[in-house]
């Protein structure tokens, strides 16, 4: 596995470069400071110039770090605890400060603002020092008791003063205390204004989040995935002999461009320095006879946690194409093993959770009874969620 330090010799010698517009028009600094008060007087509906749209080419995507960060858009990076989400986010920030490349991701030069409610000053110091962050290119805010929902007004003047090209929020759960992640209304009340904030300030937003128990892309309501413009999940393969340092970064949503291929990166601390670079893919991933079983268990784990779901939503939540033959084979296997049960009208549920359209469970259908009596197959003592990881 190859590893390259986020700090190249050229980056260490780089002079300060002021960030460029790259197609995103920012409001003047003095105007941005008054944004919260001005929002109330702005019209809520604005007519767009369709004639101009049909006669001119759209502006290019204003990438800050292709294919991960776009100015004016929100990217979610999700993963289980200990995967290195915060480290990767800070490595991207360090590379942006130098206008350098990290893990094969080319970054435009700019400024970075980190709002951290998880790691504390001591750990932040260790990481900033270890990554060789450029002096003057990064501002770091420790958040304690701060809420993106209730206290967003406190963030506006900091954004106006710092004018960052990238805003890192670590993490969604810690910065929205008390919010029910499974409540779509509560989620949208936080993430909707965050999208507007990104567009208004012309900065990319990197929102770190936790993945679900079954290892799929993120934890909580599907409204979370709907609210962000780009989404990635960071994970390690359980059987990877180099899993201590090798990670897989998979895209599950990319609104401004085609979804990029899965990327493999290496994270390693050595002699006080943090090394972040590209890695060779884990050779056994997505191959072998266990892939069908893994996908079947993943589908079963999702409905076990979230209840009845339409097939399209279930497949997409698993990061799979609903119409792909391999996905349909996984569904058939999940039904055969009793991990899924048909709930009618193209919906699926855990075998014991089927309910009628508007009421309590109304008894299994003949098809469901046959599913429940199907052999479960070998389980090697692990739960469905553990096997799906």
N, C-alpha and C positions, 0 to 999 in steps of 0.2 A: 504494500500500500504506500502510495506516495503522499508526502505531506509537505506543504509549503507554508511558511510563516506569513501571516497577513501583512507583515511589514517587509516590503522589498527594500533594497538599498535605495532605489529611486524614490520610494515613498518617504523614507527617512530623510532624504535630502530635499524633499519638495518644499517649495515656498508656498505661502498661503495663497489660495486661489479663491476669489469670490465666486459663489455659485451663480450659474446663468439661468435664464428663464426657462429654456427648453419647452416652449409652447404653452406654459401655464402663466397666466397673467395674475400677479399678486396685487392686492390693494396696497396703496401706500402705507408706510408704517404708522403714520399718525391716524389714518382712517381705520386700520386694523385695531388700534387701541380702543376705538369707540364702537366696535362692531356690536357688542351685546345690546347697547341702547338703540342702535340703528336698526336692528333686525325687526323690531316691532312696527316700524314705519314702512318696511319694504312690502311690495305687493306679493301675495302668496301664489299668484298665477302669473306666468310670463309667456307671451306668445313668441314662439321660435320662428326664425326665417327659413321656412322650408324651401323656398325658391333658391336661396343661396346654397342650401344643402345639396339640391339636385344638380347644380351647375358648377360646383367647386369640389375639389378633393378635400377630404377631412384632414385635419392636422395629424402629424405622426404621434404615436403614443409617447408621452413625455416620461420615458423611463428614467428613473434615478439609479436603479440597479437591476438591469434586465436579467432574468424574467421574473423578478420577485417584487420589486418596489416601483410604483408609479406615482409621480407627483399628482396630488389631488385625489388619491384613492386610498382605501383602507385594505391592507393585507393582514390576514390572520395566519399566524404560525402556531399550530397546536401540537401537543405531544404529551405523553405521560410524564410524571415527575422524574427528574434526573436524566432527561434525554439531552439536555444542553441547549434548550431554546434560548435562554437568557444569554448564554455565551455566544451563540451564533448571531443573535440580534446585535450584541455589542461589537462583535467582529465586523459585521456589516457597517456599523456606525464608524468604527475605526478606519475601515477601508474608504468610506465616503469622505471622512475628514482628510485623507491623503489623496483622494482621487485614484485609488489603487484597485487591484483585483484581489478577491478573496474566494477561495474554493471554486475558481473558474467563473465567478460572477464579477463582471466589470462594473465598477461603480463610478458615477459622476462625482466630481468634487462638490462638497457642500458642508453645511453645519448640521449637527445632530442634537436633539433634546431627548433625554431619557427621563421618564417619570416612573419610578420604581417603588412598588409597594410590597416587595417580597424579600429582597436580598439584604438590605441594611448597608450602612456605610462601610463597614469593615470588608465585606465581600465585594462591594462595588470598587473599593480602593484596590483590592487585589487584582480584579479583572481589568480595570482601566490601566493599571501599571503593567500587567502581564501582556496586554494586547498592544502596548505602545501607542496609545491614543495620542493624536496630534494636539499639542497645546493650542487652546483657543478654538478648537473645532467642535468640542463637545461640551454641553451643559447637562448637569446631572441633578435631578430633583428627587429627594426622598419623600415619599407620600405616606403619611400616617393619618388614618381616619378620613382620607379624601375619598369622595365619591364622584365618579364621572357623571352620574345622574344629578345629584344635588349641588355639587360644588364646581361644576364646569366653568362657571364664571371666574373662578380663581385661576384657571388655566389660561384664559384668553390674554391677560396682560403679559404673562410669561412668554406666550407665543409671539405676541407683538414685539416684545423686547428682544427675544433671541432670534426670531425669524428663521427657524430651522427648515432645512430641506427634508429632514426625516424626524418624525416624532415616534419614539418607542414607548409603548405602554405595557408595563409588566406588573401584574397580569390582569386579564379581564375580570377574573373572579375577585381578586384582591382590590381592584379599583372600582368594583361595583358591589360593595358589601351589602348583604341582606337581599340582593336580587335573586329571584328564582330563575335559574338558567333554563328551566323548562317552560316558563311562562313567556309566550311569544310577545305579548303586549309589553311586558317589563323589559324584555330584551330589545325590542325595537325602540322603546323610549330612551335607551342609552345609546344604541348604535346608530339610530337615525341622525341625531344631532352630531355624532362623531363623523359621519360621512360629510355632513354640511361643513363641519369645522375643517376637514381636510381640503375641501374644494375652496373654501373661503380663504384659507391661508396658503394654498398652493403647495402644501407639503405632503409627502408620503407618510402614511401612518402604518406602523407595524404593531399589531395588537397580539400579544402572546396569550395563549389560552391552553387549558388542559384538555386532553383527549378523553374519550369515554372509556369505561371499564373494559369494553370488548376490543379496544384498540383502534376503533374507526376514527374518522377525521377530527371530530371535536365533541365535547360534552355539552348536552343541553338541547334546547329547542332547535328545530330546523330553521327557525327565523334567524339564528345566528349565521348560518351559512348563506342565507338569502341576503343578509344585510351587508356582508363584506364583498368587495369586488374581486379580491384574489384570496385563495386559501391553500395552505400547505400543511402537511402533517410530517413531523419529524419523529423517527422511530429507529429502533435497532432490531435486528433479527435475533431471536432467541438462540438459534444454533450457530450464529456467527462466531468463529474462534477469535476474531478481532473486535467483538462487540463492545469491548470496553471503550474503544475510541472511534469506531466506525458507525456512521448514522446514514439512514436513508431519508431523503426529503422528497415527498411525493405531492404533486399538485392535484387538488380536487376541484378547483374553480379558478378560472382566469378570464374575466369578462373582457378585457381590452385586447386579447390576442389568443391564439390557439394554446391549449394547455401544454406546457413544456414537459420534456421527458423527466423521469425520475433521476434525481441527482444524488450521488454518494459523496459524503464529506468525512473528513477526519478531524476530531477535536482532541487535543492532547496538551497537557501542561508539562513543561520540562524546564527545570532550573529557573523557576520563576517567570518563565515566558509562556504564553498561550499560543499554541500552533494550530492554525486552522487552514485546511487545504483540501484539495480533491482527493478522493479515494477510489480504489478499484471496487467495482460492484462485488457484492457477496455472490460467489459463484453459484450457490444452490438456490438462490431466491427465485420465486416464480417458476420452479421446475420440479419435476418428480411427481409421484403418484399422490402426494398429500395435498396438492393444491386444491383439488375438488373438495376434499374434506374441510380444509381451512376456510374456504369460501362458504361452504354450507354452515359451518359453525359460526362464522361471522354474521350471516343472515339471521340465524337463530338467536345469537347474542343481542342483536339490535332490537328485535321484537320483544325479547324477554325484558329489556330495559325500558322500551318506549311504548309497548303495547301495539294495538292494531295499526297497520300501515298499508297504504296502497302500494302495489308492486313497484311502480316507478320511483316513489319516494324511498322505499326500502333499498332498492338496488343502488340508487344514487347515494344514499347515506353510507352504503358500504364501499363507495368509490368504484362501482361497477356500472357497465352499460346495461340498461334493462333489456335491450333487444339482442344482446350478444348471446351466441349459442352457449359459451362457457358459463355465463351468468344463469341462463335458464337451466343448464345442467346442475349447477350448484343449488338452485331452487328445488329441482326434482330430488336431489340427494337429501336436502334438508327436510323435505316432506317425508321421504322414505325413512329417515332416521328419527322422525318425530320431533325435530327441532322447530318445525313450522307447522301450522295448520291453516287451511283455507278458511277465511272468514266471510266469503261471499263478496260479489261485486269487485273482483280483482284485488281483494285485500287479504292480508296475511297477519297471523298473530301467533303467540306462543300457544301450544296445544291446549293449555288450561285456561286461556284468557279470551276465548271467543265470546262476543256479545252481539246482541241484535242491534239494529240501526239506532235505537234510541233508548235502550234499557239494559237490564242486567243479563247475564248469561242465559241463553234460552235452550241449552242442550246441544250436544254435538250432532252434526249431520252424519250420514252414513260414511261419507268420505273422511270426515274427521275421526270417526271411530276406527276406521281402518288405519289411519295415520297413527293414532295413539297406540294401536296394537302392534305397529311395525317395530322390528328390533332396533334398538338404539346403536348397536355396534359397540366396539371397544371404546372405553372412555379413559383408560389408564389412570383413573382416580382423580382427574382434574375436572373443574367446572367448565361449562360451556364458554364463559368469558375467558378463562385461562387458556383453553384450547384455541380460542380465536385470536389470541395475541400473536 
